[in-house]
Amino acid sequence: MIDRARPVVVAGAASPLGAALVRALGRAGYGAVTALPEDAPGALDGAAVDGVVARVRPAAIVVASVASGGIGVNARRPADLLAANLAADLHVIEAAHRHAVARLLYLGSSCMYPRACAQPMRPEHLFTGPLEPTSAAYATAKLAGLALVQAHRRQHGRDFVAAIPADAFGPGDDFSDDGAHVVAALIRRLHEAKEAAAPSATVWGTGAARRDFTFVDDVADGCVTVLERYDGEAPVNVGAGADVSIRELAETIREIVGYRGTLVFDAAKPEGMPRKTLDAGVVAALGWRPAVGLRDGLAATYAWFLAHEAVAAGARP
């Protein structure tokens, strides 16, 4: 059992999933959560990370991604994504080892699985085939982090474990043109199309790709379940265990946003892996189930976007 009275460090807490993890740890009764990289340069500074871990002496560390994005940012900045995550993962995991942190949870990504992976995807499928080219750099960094966690278990007997989250979405998402994943990108695009009374809105790809979209707070709660209850070398998938096509997703978002124009699917644009559905049997056996359905989660995400878009619009000159 983890001592909930002692601090927990979350690396990557500035990301939507990292922020959700901070909330989930609070709901689970952890009284002191120290976030990285809130104090620049954060997890990218090895000395700074070591200093925080030495000072805080956490009962556990959770390692989320410090840099990620949708297909666009993966295409434009693969070196940035790979280098940032390699550096942050190395600094945090090595600091946890040096200071004998009792428990560490490393978070990977579903893009770590091969592009042509069997479905549903299971941990034994990792490293069995080529990665999806549009996310290969980021996925390589996450695979390296997983390998380091497993190596510490084998060589040093560290109680380090890993989870692979589904495609998380929800309040706090990055809706920017540069950083948005598919749900946030579609919400912004269809909202703007509605506001402009545009006759059509473009969706990247054919719409046939399928994804396991899971509400971000559900994913975070599942990760806390893994942190507290799992002990094994193989990573644990954390997701709903069901998928939906991008076409179905776009149509649902169109209804929630209230956009009445036509959706135009641009097959010339990349759409990533054909299918990413996680086998969630292990985390279900640990006692976790998602609580928020896709439509309700999308509605909550759009409501958050509207509230924060209104605040941002009011701040603009």
C-alpha positions as CSV (number, residue, x, y, z in Angstrom):
1,M,0.0,0.0,0.0
2,I,1.2,3.5,-0.8
3,D,1.3,5.9,2.2
4,R,-1.3,8.5,1.2
5,A,-0.1,10.9,3.8
6,R,3.2,11.3,1.9
7,P,3.7,13.3,-1.3
8,V,3.2,12.0,-4.8
9,V,5.1,13.6,-7.7
10,V,3.4,14.0,-11.1
11,A,5.7,14.7,-14.1
12,G,3.9,16.1,-17.1
13,A,1.1,17.7,-14.9
14,A,0.7,20.5,-17.4
15,S,-0.8,18.2,-19.9
16,P,-4.6,17.5,-19.9
17,L,-4.0,13.9,-18.7
18,G,-1.4,15.0,-16.2
19,A,-3.8,17.6,-14.7
20,A,-6.5,14.9,-14.6
21,L,-4.1,12.6,-12.7
22,V,-3.5,15.4,-10.1
23,R,-7.3,15.6,-9.7
24,A,-7.7,11.8,-9.5
25,L,-5.0,11.5,-6.8
26,G,-6.8,14.1,-4.8
27,R,-10.1,12.1,-5.1
28,A,-8.2,9.0,-4.0
29,G,-7.2,10.7,-0.8
30,Y,-3.6,11.7,-1.5
31,G,-3.0,14.9,0.5
32,A,0.1,16.3,-1.2
33,V,0.7,16.2,-4.9
34,T,3.8,17.9,-6.3
35,A,3.6,18.7,-10.0
36,L,6.3,18.8,-12.6
37,P,6.9,20.8,-14.8
38,E,5.1,23.7,-13.2
39,D,8.4,25.3,-12.2
40,A,10.4,25.8,-15.5
41,P,12.3,24.1,-16.9
42,G,10.8,21.3,-14.9
43,A,11.2,17.7,-16.1
44,L,13.6,18.7,-18.9
45,D,16.2,19.8,-16.3
46,G,17.8,16.7,-14.8
47,A,19.3,18.5,-11.9
48,A,16.0,20.2,-11.1
49,V,14.1,16.9,-11.2
50,D,16.7,15.3,-8.9
51,G,16.5,18.2,-6.5
52,V,12.7,17.9,-6.3
53,V,12.7,14.2,-5.7
54,A,15.5,14.5,-3.1
55,R,13.6,17.3,-1.3
56,V,10.1,15.9,-1.5
57,R,11.0,12.2,-0.9
58,P,7.7,11.1,-2.5
59,A,5.9,7.8,-1.8
60,A,5.3,7.5,-5.5
61,I,5.9,9.2,-8.9
62,V,3.6,9.2,-11.9
63,V,5.2,10.0,-15.3
64,A,2.9,11.4,-17.9
65,S,4.0,12.9,-21.3
66,V,5.6,16.3,-21.2
67,A,5.0,16.9,-24.9
68,S,2.4,15.5,-27.3
69,G,0.0,16.5,-30.0
70,G,-2.2,15.4,-32.9
71,I,-1.2,14.3,-36.3
72,G,-0.2,17.8,-37.4
73,V,2.2,18.5,-34.6
74,N,3.7,14.9,-34.9
75,A,4.4,15.7,-38.6
76,R,5.9,19.1,-38.0
77,R,7.8,18.5,-34.8
78,P,8.8,14.8,-34.5
79,A,12.3,15.6,-33.2
80,D,10.9,18.0,-30.5
81,L,8.5,15.4,-29.3
82,L,11.0,12.6,-29.2
83,A,13.8,14.6,-27.5
84,A,11.5,16.2,-24.9
85,N,9.9,12.9,-23.8
86,L,13.2,11.0,-23.9
87,A,14.9,13.6,-21.7
88,A,12.0,13.9,-19.2
89,D,11.4,10.2,-18.9
90,L,15.1,9.5,-18.3
91,H,15.5,12.3,-15.7
92,V,12.4,11.3,-13.7
93,I,12.9,7.5,-13.9
94,E,16.6,7.7,-13.0
95,A,15.8,10.1,-10.1
96,A,13.2,7.7,-8.8
97,H,15.8,5.0,-8.8
98,R,18.6,7.1,-7.3
99,H,16.4,8.1,-4.4
100,A,14.8,4.7,-3.9
101,V,11.2,5.9,-4.6
102,A,9.0,3.0,-3.6
103,R,6.5,3.2,-6.5
104,L,6.5,4.6,-10.0
105,L,3.8,4.5,-12.7
106,Y,4.9,5.3,-16.2
107,L,2.3,6.3,-18.8
108,G,2.8,5.2,-22.4
109,S,0.6,5.8,-25.4
110,S,-1.6,3.6,-27.6
111,C,0.5,4.7,-30.6
112,M,3.3,2.5,-29.1
113,Y,1.5,-0.5,-30.7
114,P,2.4,-1.5,-34.3
115,R,0.4,0.2,-37.1
116,A,-1.0,-3.1,-38.3
117,C,-1.6,-4.4,-34.7
118,A,-4.1,-7.2,-34.1
119,Q,-7.3,-6.0,-32.3
120,P,-7.9,-5.5,-29.5
121,M,-4.3,-4.5,-28.8
122,R,-2.5,-6.3,-26.0
123,P,0.9,-5.7,-24.4
124,E,2.4,-8.8,-26.0
125,H,1.8,-7.1,-29.4
126,L,4.3,-4.3,-28.5
127,F,7.6,-4.4,-30.5
128,T,6.2,-6.9,-33.0
129,G,5.9,-4.6,-36.1
130,P,6.5,-1.2,-37.6
131,L,5.0,1.8,-36.0
132,E,2.5,4.2,-37.6
133,P,4.7,6.7,-39.5
134,T,2.8,9.8,-38.4
135,S,3.5,9.2,-34.7
136,A,6.7,7.0,-34.9
137,A,9.0,9.5,-33.3
138,Y,6.7,10.1,-30.3
139,A,5.9,6.4,-30.0
140,T,9.7,5.5,-30.0
141,A,10.2,7.8,-27.0
142,K,7.4,6.1,-25.2
143,L,8.7,2.7,-26.0
144,A,12.1,3.7,-24.7
145,G,10.6,4.9,-21.4
146,L,8.7,1.6,-21.0
147,A,11.9,-0.3,-21.7
148,L,13.7,1.7,-19.0
149,V,11.0,1.0,-16.4
150,Q,11.1,-2.7,-17.2
151,A,14.9,-2.7,-17.1
152,H,14.9,-1.2,-13.6
153,R,12.5,-3.9,-12.4
154,R,14.8,-6.6,-13.8
155,Q,18.2,-5.1,-12.7
156,H,17.3,-3.4,-9.5
157,G,14.1,-4.9,-8.3
158,R,12.3,-1.6,-8.4
159,D,8.5,-1.5,-8.0
160,F,8.0,0.4,-11.2
161,V,4.9,-0.3,-13.4
162,A,3.5,1.1,-16.6
163,A,0.1,1.8,-18.1
164,I,-1.0,2.5,-21.7
165,P,-3.9,5.0,-21.7
166,A,-6.5,5.1,-24.5
167,D,-7.1,8.3,-26.5
168,A,-8.1,10.5,-23.6
169,F,-10.3,13.6,-24.1
170,G,-12.2,16.0,-21.8
171,P,-12.2,19.4,-20.0
172,G,-8.7,21.0,-20.1
173,D,-7.9,19.6,-23.5
174,D,-5.5,21.6,-25.8
175,F,-7.8,23.2,-28.4
176,S,-5.0,25.0,-30.2
177,D,-4.3,24.6,-33.9
178,D,-0.8,23.3,-33.1
179,G,-1.5,20.9,-30.2
180,A,-5.0,19.6,-30.5
181,H,-5.8,15.9,-30.7
182,V,-8.7,14.8,-32.8
183,V,-11.6,15.4,-30.4
184,A,-10.4,18.9,-29.4
185,A,-9.6,19.7,-33.1
186,L,-13.1,18.7,-34.3
187,I,-14.8,20.6,-31.5
188,R,-13.0,23.8,-32.3
189,R,-13.4,23.3,-36.1
190,L,-17.1,22.6,-36.0
191,H,-17.8,25.3,-33.5
192,E,-16.0,27.8,-35.7
193,A,-17.9,26.5,-38.7
194,K,-21.2,27.0,-36.9
195,E,-20.2,30.5,-35.8
196,A,-19.3,31.4,-39.3
197,A,-22.4,29.8,-40.8
198,A,-20.0,27.8,-43.1
199,P,-21.8,25.4,-45.5
200,S,-19.2,22.7,-44.8
201,A,-16.4,21.7,-42.5
202,T,-13.4,19.5,-43.3
203,V,-12.5,16.4,-41.4
204,W,-9.0,14.9,-41.9
205,G,-8.9,11.4,-43.5
206,T,-11.6,9.1,-44.7
207,G,-13.4,8.8,-41.4
208,A,-12.9,5.1,-41.3
209,A,-10.1,5.0,-38.7
210,R,-11.4,3.7,-35.3
211,R,-10.3,4.8,-31.9
212,D,-10.9,3.9,-28.2
213,F,-11.8,7.4,-26.9
214,T,-12.1,7.5,-23.1
215,F,-13.0,10.5,-20.8
216,V,-9.8,11.9,-19.3
217,D,-10.9,11.7,-15.7
218,D,-11.9,8.1,-16.2
219,V,-8.5,7.4,-17.7
220,A,-6.8,9.1,-14.7
221,D,-8.9,7.1,-12.2
222,G,-7.9,3.9,-14.1
223,C,-4.2,4.9,-13.8
224,V,-4.5,5.5,-10.1
225,T,-6.0,2.0,-9.9
226,V,-2.9,0.6,-11.7
227,L,-0.6,2.6,-9.4
228,E,-2.3,1.1,-6.3
229,R,-3.2,-2.4,-7.3
230,Y,-0.9,-3.7,-10.0
231,D,2.4,-5.4,-9.8
232,G,3.8,-6.8,-13.1
233,E,6.3,-6.1,-15.8
234,A,3.8,-5.9,-18.7
235,P,2.1,-2.5,-19.1
236,V,-1.7,-2.3,-18.4
237,N,-4.0,-0.9,-21.0
238,V,-6.4,1.7,-19.5
239,G,-9.4,2.4,-21.8
240,A,-13.0,1.7,-22.4
241,G,-12.2,-1.4,-24.5
242,A,-14.6,-0.2,-27.3
243,D,-14.0,1.9,-30.4
244,V,-15.8,4.3,-32.6
245,S,-15.0,5.5,-36.1
246,I,-13.8,9.1,-36.7
247,R,-16.8,9.5,-38.9
248,E,-19.1,8.5,-36.1
249,L,-17.2,10.8,-33.7
250,A,-17.4,13.8,-36.1
251,E,-21.2,13.3,-36.5
252,T,-21.7,13.1,-32.8
253,I,-19.7,16.3,-32.2
254,R,-21.6,18.0,-35.0
255,E,-24.9,17.2,-33.2
256,I,-23.5,18.4,-29.8
257,V,-22.1,21.6,-31.3
258,G,-25.3,22.2,-33.3
259,Y,-23.5,22.6,-36.6
260,R,-25.9,22.1,-39.5
261,G,-23.4,22.1,-42.4
262,T,-21.9,19.2,-44.3
263,L,-18.9,17.2,-43.1
264,V,-16.4,16.8,-45.9
265,F,-13.8,14.0,-45.3
266,D,-10.5,14.8,-47.0
267,A,-8.9,11.4,-47.8
268,A,-5.7,13.3,-48.9
269,K,-5.0,14.1,-45.2
270,P,-3.4,11.6,-42.9
271,E,-5.5,9.7,-40.4
272,G,-3.0,7.7,-38.5
273,M,-3.4,4.0,-37.5
274,P,-6.4,2.3,-39.1
275,R,-7.6,1.1,-35.7
276,K,-6.6,1.4,-32.0
277,T,-8.8,-0.6,-29.6
278,L,-7.2,-1.5,-26.3
279,D,-7.9,-4.8,-24.5
280,A,-8.8,-3.5,-21.1
281,G,-9.3,-6.9,-19.4
282,V,-6.4,-6.5,-16.8
283,V,-7.5,-3.1,-15.5
284,A,-11.1,-4.3,-15.4
285,A,-10.0,-7.2,-13.2
286,L,-8.4,-4.7,-10.9
287,G,-11.8,-3.2,-10.3
288,W,-11.9,-0.2,-12.7
289,R,-14.6,0.7,-15.2
290,P,-15.1,4.0,-17.1
291,A,-18.0,6.0,-15.6
292,V,-18.6,8.6,-18.4
293,G,-20.0,7.5,-21.8
294,L,-18.6,9.0,-25.1
295,R,-21.6,11.4,-25.8
296,D,-21.7,12.7,-22.2
297,G,-18.0,13.2,-22.2
298,L,-18.1,15.1,-25.5
299,A,-20.9,17.3,-24.2
300,A,-18.9,18.1,-21.1
301,T,-15.8,18.8,-23.2
302,Y,-17.7,21.2,-25.4
303,A,-19.3,23.0,-22.4
304,W,-15.8,23.5,-21.0
305,F,-14.6,24.8,-24.4
306,L,-17.4,27.3,-24.6
307,A,-16.8,28.6,-21.1
308,H,-13.1,29.0,-21.7
309,E,-13.5,30.3,-25.2
310,A,-15.8,33.0,-23.9
311,V,-13.2,34.0,-21.3
312,A,-10.5,34.0,-23.9
313,A,-12.6,36.1,-26.3
314,G,-13.3,38.6,-23.6
315,A,-9.6,39.0,-22.9
316,R,-8.8,39.7,-26.6
317,P,-8.6,43.3,-27.7
